[in-house]
């Protein structure tokens, strides 16, 4: 069966979306942990660069479209964005290069050890990068007005066994 027509892929991705909807994306600088369940060290290693919500309102969680074959995409009607507001190891104002994200269900900020609820972790980069989530720029400046915008966000399953 081809990857594009395998209904199991869409079912798996829709289950992931159900576990994360409506959640938030937290963008971080610092070394990306090996797994999404690990705690972050906000005192000596990690900085939260921004929290992405719908239109950057800080309260409306992000959602996905229904999966199509092996691809799960962000809801097309939503702008995933948030205010650049550094918190953790590096305090703003200033400029930083974000390196990874965590998408977490509502109520989880992605910072603490969590082995019970769904999280998704991946790389972050600028528009020309090969990162899992591409931002509108390679660096982010915290000056009280700049926003961080997810230019695109897709999850793709590749051939599984």
Secondary structure, DSSP 8 states (H G I E B T S, - for coil): --GGG-HHHHHHHHHHHHHHSSEEEEEEES---SSTTS---TTTT-EEEEEEEETT-SSS-B-B---BTTEEEB-TT--EEEE---EESS-SSEEE---EEEEEETT--S-S--SSS-EEEEEEE-TTS--SEEESSSSEEESSS-EEEEEEEEEE-----
